[in-house]
């Protein structure tokens, strides 16, 4: 594709985006494909080359796939709608050290035939720089709403990047869990960058 763009003289003024819709695992956590809220399922590649971009850079800022649409609007000069949930990544393209989102979010439903107890659950997941926090609730598939709280998972990526030990039950994590639960309840709007309009 890139060679074809260059041959036709289109490469310089073309925006190129490479991404995946989900992560992939081959036996990790006893699973195949995307079927959980584990980081390995939800962490995806995202590469964006802007028009007339001279050099590449690796940016560690937290981002979500919903950020692509407003980013593409900015890269192409198209006006953004006011109902977008994503945030344009242009500010971190210009300044990779910019203080950015506090967290990113995913959601995954565990269906009865997958759950050990035959119940249906909805998992609400939040990834910060250090922690991956998940709250599970019973799910009413008829009303399409969450029911009673069921369980919590907490993984500390500074010491366990592969999420092999759920430390939610460890006593010294109680305050961290309270804080993360409050942050999760605020959702994506509560995690927006503080320094942009």
C-alpha positions in Angstrom: 0.0 0.0 0.0 2.7 2.5 1.0 4.7 1.7 -2.2 1.6 2.2 -4.3 0.9 5.6 -2.7 4.5 6.6 -3.3 4.4 5.5 -6.9 1.3 7.6 -7.5 2.7 10.7 -5.7 0.0 10.4 -3.0 2.1 9.3 0.0 3.0 12.8 1.4 -0.5 14.1 1.6 -2.2 10.9 2.7 -3.2 10.1 6.3 -2.5 6.4 7.1 -4.0 4.6 10.1 -3.2 1.1 11.2 -5.1 -0.4 14.1 -6.7 -3.6 15.4 -10.2 -4.0 16.8 -9.0 -6.0 19.8 -6.0 -7.8 21.2 -5.4 -11.5 20.7 -4.3 -14.3 22.9 -3.4 -17.9 22.2 -4.0 -19.8 25.5 -3.1 -16.9 27.8 -5.5 -16.9 30.8 -6.9 -20.2 29.5 -8.6 -18.4 26.6 -8.5 -17.9 22.8 -9.3 -14.7 21.0 -11.1 -11.8 22.7 -13.3 -13.0 25.5 -12.4 -11.1 28.6 -11.5 -7.7 30.0 -7.8 -8.8 30.4 -5.3 -6.2 29.0 -4.1 -8.7 26.5 -7.6 -8.8 24.9 -8.2 -5.0 25.0 -4.7 -3.5 24.2 -4.5 -2.9 20.5 -2.0 -1.5 18.0 -2.6 2.0 16.8 -0.2 3.7 14.3 -1.2 7.0 12.7 0.9 8.8 10.0 -0.4 12.3 9.3 -0.1 14.0 5.9 3.3 15.6 5.4 4.6 14.0 8.6 8.4 14.0 8.5 9.3 11.6 11.2 7.6 9.1 13.5 7.5 9.0 17.3 6.3 6.6 20.0 3.7 8.2 22.3 2.9 6.5 25.6 -0.3 8.5 26.3 -3.4 6.5 27.1 -5.8 6.4 24.1 -8.9 4.7 23.0 -10.2 3.7 19.6 -13.0 6.3 20.0 -10.2 8.9 19.8 -9.5 8.0 16.1 -12.5 9.8 14.7 -11.8 13.2 16.2 -8.1 12.8 15.4 -8.8 12.1 11.8 -11.1 15.1 11.7 -8.3 17.3 13.0 -5.7 15.7 10.6 -7.9 16.4 7.6 -9.4 19.7 8.6 -13.0 18.4 9.0 -15.1 20.0 11.7 -15.8 17.7 14.7 -19.3 17.1 16.0 -20.0 18.1 19.6 -21.3 14.6 20.5 -18.0 12.7 20.0 -16.9 10.7 23.0 -13.3 10.5 21.8 -10.6 13.1 22.2 -8.4 14.1 19.3 -4.8 13.0 19.8 -3.4 16.0 18.0 -2.2 17.7 21.2 0.0 14.7 22.2 1.2 14.4 18.6 2.6 17.9 19.0 3.8 17.4 22.6 4.2 13.7 23.6 5.0 14.7 27.2 1.6 16.5 27.7 -0.4 15.4 30.7 -3.2 13.4 29.1 -6.1 11.1 30.0 -6.1 9.5 33.5 -7.7 6.3 32.3 -9.2 4.4 29.3 -12.2 2.2 29.4 -13.6 -1.1 28.1 -16.6 -3.2 28.8 -17.2 -6.9 28.3 -20.2 -9.2 28.9 -19.6 -12.7 30.2 -22.4 -14.9 28.9 -23.9 -17.7 30.9 -22.3 -20.6 29.0 -18.8 -19.0 29.6 -19.4 -18.2 33.3 -18.7 -21.1 35.7 -21.9 -20.4 37.6 -24.1 -20.1 34.5 -24.9 -16.4 35.4 -24.5 -13.5 33.0 -22.2 -10.6 34.0 -21.1 -7.3 32.7 -17.5 -6.2 33.4 -16.6 -2.5 33.5 -12.9 -2.1 33.0 -10.6 0.8 33.5 -6.9 1.0 32.7 -4.7 3.7 34.2 -0.9 4.0 33.8 -0.4 1.6 36.7 -3.6 -0.3 37.4 -6.2 -2.3 35.5 -9.4 -2.3 37.6 -12.5 -4.2 36.8 -15.9 -4.3 38.4 -18.3 -7.1 37.6 -22.1 -6.9 38.0 -24.9 -9.3 37.4 -26.4 -8.5 34.0 -30.1 -8.5 33.1 -30.1 -9.2 29.4 -33.9 -8.6 29.1 -33.8 -5.1 30.7 -30.2 -4.5 29.3 -29.0 -3.2 32.6 -26.6 -4.0 35.4 -27.9 -5.6 38.6 -26.1 -6.3 41.9 -22.3 -6.0 42.3 -20.6 -9.4 41.9 -16.8 -9.1 42.0 -13.7 -6.9 41.6 -10.4 -7.5 39.9 -7.2 -5.4 40.3 -3.9 -5.8 38.5 -0.8 -3.7 39.2 1.0 -3.4 35.9 4.1 -2.0 37.6 4.7 -5.5 39.2 2.4 -7.8 37.1 2.1 -6.6 33.5 0.8 -10.0 32.4 -2.1 -9.8 34.9 -1.4 -13.2 36.5 -2.5 -12.2 40.1 -5.7 -10.5 41.0 -4.7 -8.4 44.1 -8.2 -7.0 44.8 -8.4 -9.1 47.9 -5.1 -7.9 49.4 -5.8 -5.8 52.5 -3.3 -3.0 51.6 -5.1 -2.4 48.3 -8.4 -1.3 50.0 -7.9 2.4 49.6 -6.6 2.0 46.0 -9.7 0.0 45.1 -12.0 2.7 46.7 -10.2 5.4 44.7 -10.3 3.4 41.4 -14.0 2.6 41.9 -14.8 6.3 42.3 -12.8 7.0 39.2 -14.5 4.2 37.2 -17.9 5.5 38.2 -17.1 8.9 36.6 -16.4 7.1 33.3 -14.7 8.5 30.3 -15.8 12.1 31.0 -14.0 12.0 34.3 -10.8 10.9 32.6 -10.6 13.6 29.9 -7.4 15.6 29.6 -7.6 18.6 32.0 -5.4 20.9 29.9 -7.4 21.0 26.6 -10.8 22.4 25.6 
